[in-house]
Amino acid sequence: MNPYSTVPSEPPGATASFQRQAEAGLHELIRVGGFDAAYLYSPEGLPLAHTASADPHVSELQVVQWVVMISKMARVMCKLGAAESVHELLLESRQSAKVVFRFLTLFEQPAVLVLLVPPQKTYRGLTNRMAKAMEKWATFA
């Protein structure tokens, strides 16, 4: 682990699969960032890794439905020329709670990192480090 980062930087070895490494990283995101939950899905809603706090405010089924819907919306935005490619979509409630959808490429396939961020919490720095770490792990797996 990099002493200046809370995100493990070494690729998963023979004893740790990508999924276990990713779930450990997501757990660390929740612990350090104070997030309610962190999930990693395919755009079709297939779970790649996930972890949630003891009392998440949203069910995992709702998150899967959001991932499928938001992934389709991102593809449509690209087709309509609204964006060349979508990096992140953010939904923010009036109470300032956030649902972050970060689009990644893992194993040369699209993936969606979803974070449930409570009000008054920042997410971007930790999310950037986790996304880079996951992409690195996927190249070494």
C-alpha positions as CSV (number, residue, x, y, z in Angstrom):
1,M,0.0,0.0,0.0
2,N,1.2,3.5,-0.8
3,P,1.8,5.3,2.5
4,Y,0.3,8.5,1.1
5,S,-2.9,6.9,-0.1
6,T,-5.7,4.9,1.5
7,V,-6.3,3.0,-1.7
8,P,-4.2,-0.2,-2.1
9,S,-1.9,0.3,-5.1
10,E,-0.5,-3.2,-5.8
11,P,-2.3,-5.5,-8.3
12,P,-4.1,-8.5,-6.9
13,G,-1.8,-11.5,-6.6
14,A,-2.5,-15.2,-6.8
15,T,-4.1,-15.2,-3.4
16,A,-6.4,-12.2,-4.0
17,S,-8.8,-12.1,-6.9
18,F,-9.8,-8.8,-8.6
19,Q,-13.2,-9.0,-6.9
20,R,-11.7,-9.4,-3.4
21,Q,-9.2,-6.6,-4.1
22,A,-12.0,-4.3,-5.4
23,E,-14.3,-5.1,-2.5
24,A,-11.5,-4.3,-0.1
25,G,-10.9,-1.0,-1.9
26,L,-14.7,-0.2,-1.8
27,H,-14.8,-0.9,1.9
28,E,-11.9,1.5,2.4
29,L,-13.8,4.1,0.4
30,I,-16.7,3.8,2.7
31,R,-14.5,3.9,5.8
32,V,-12.3,6.8,4.8
33,G,-14.9,8.8,2.8
34,G,-17.8,8.2,5.1
35,F,-19.9,7.0,2.2
36,D,-23.1,5.0,2.6
37,A,-22.3,2.4,0.0
38,A,-20.0,1.7,-3.0
39,Y,-20.8,-0.8,-5.8
40,L,-19.1,-1.9,-9.0
41,Y,-21.4,-3.2,-11.8
42,S,-21.4,-4.0,-15.4
43,P,-23.7,-1.6,-17.4
44,E,-26.2,-4.5,-17.6
45,G,-26.4,-4.5,-13.8
46,L,-24.2,-7.6,-13.1
47,P,-22.4,-7.2,-9.8
48,L,-18.6,-7.1,-10.0
49,A,-18.0,-6.0,-6.4
50,H,-19.9,-4.2,-3.7
51,T,-20.0,-3.2,-0.1
52,A,-22.4,-1.1,1.9
53,S,-22.7,0.4,5.4
54,A,-24.7,-1.4,8.0
55,D,-27.8,0.7,7.2
56,P,-27.8,1.8,3.6
57,H,-30.7,4.2,2.7
58,V,-31.1,2.5,-0.8
59,S,-31.7,-1.1,-1.6
60,E,-29.2,-2.9,-3.9
61,L,-32.0,-3.7,-6.3
62,Q,-32.6,0.1,-6.7
63,V,-28.9,0.6,-7.4
64,V,-29.0,-2.1,-10.1
65,Q,-32.0,-0.5,-11.7
66,W,-30.2,2.9,-11.6
67,V,-27.0,1.5,-13.1
68,V,-28.9,0.0,-16.1
69,M,-30.9,3.2,-16.6
70,I,-28.0,5.6,-16.3
71,S,-25.8,3.4,-18.5
72,K,-28.4,3.6,-21.2
73,M,-28.7,7.3,-20.8
74,A,-24.9,7.7,-21.1
75,R,-24.9,5.7,-24.3
76,V,-27.8,7.9,-25.7
77,M,-25.9,11.1,-24.8
78,C,-22.9,9.9,-26.8
79,K,-25.1,8.9,-29.8
80,L,-26.9,12.2,-29.8
81,G,-23.6,14.1,-29.7
82,A,-24.2,15.6,-26.3
83,A,-20.9,14.1,-25.1
84,E,-18.0,12.3,-26.8
85,S,-17.8,10.0,-23.9
86,V,-19.3,10.1,-20.4
87,H,-16.9,10.0,-17.5
88,E,-19.3,10.6,-14.6
89,L,-22.9,11.4,-13.9
90,L,-24.0,12.8,-10.6
91,L,-27.5,12.9,-9.0
92,E,-27.8,15.3,-6.1
93,S,-30.9,15.5,-3.9
94,R,-32.2,18.7,-2.4
95,Q,-30.7,17.6,0.9
96,S,-27.3,17.4,-0.9
97,A,-27.0,13.6,-0.7
98,K,-25.3,12.3,-3.9
99,V,-25.4,9.3,-6.1
100,V,-22.3,9.2,-8.2
101,F,-21.9,7.0,-11.3
102,R,-18.3,6.8,-12.5
103,F,-17.8,5.0,-15.8
104,L,-14.6,2.8,-16.0
105,T,-13.0,0.3,-18.4
106,L,-12.0,-2.9,-16.6
107,F,-10.8,-5.9,-18.5
108,E,-11.5,-4.0,-21.7
109,Q,-15.2,-3.9,-20.8
110,P,-17.3,-1.0,-19.5
111,A,-18.0,-0.9,-15.7
112,V,-19.9,1.5,-13.5
113,L,-18.7,2.5,-10.0
114,V,-21.6,3.7,-7.9
115,L,-21.2,5.7,-4.7
116,L,-23.9,6.8,-2.3
117,V,-22.5,9.9,-0.7
118,P,-24.2,11.6,2.3
119,P,-24.6,15.3,2.5
120,Q,-21.5,17.4,3.4
121,K,-19.1,14.6,2.2
122,T,-16.6,15.1,-0.6
123,Y,-16.0,12.2,-3.0
124,R,-14.0,13.2,-6.1
125,G,-10.4,12.7,-4.8
126,L,-11.0,9.3,-3.3
127,T,-13.1,8.2,-6.3
128,N,-10.3,9.2,-8.7
129,R,-7.7,7.2,-6.8
130,M,-10.0,4.2,-6.5
131,A,-10.9,4.3,-10.3
132,K,-7.2,4.4,-11.2
133,A,-6.4,1.6,-8.8
134,M,-9.2,-0.6,-10.2
135,E,-8.1,0.0,-13.8
136,K,-4.5,-0.9,-12.8
137,W,-5.7,-4.1,-11.0
138,A,-7.7,-5.1,-14.0
139,T,-4.6,-4.9,-16.2
140,F,-2.6,-7.2,-13.9
141,A,-5.4,-9.7,-13.1
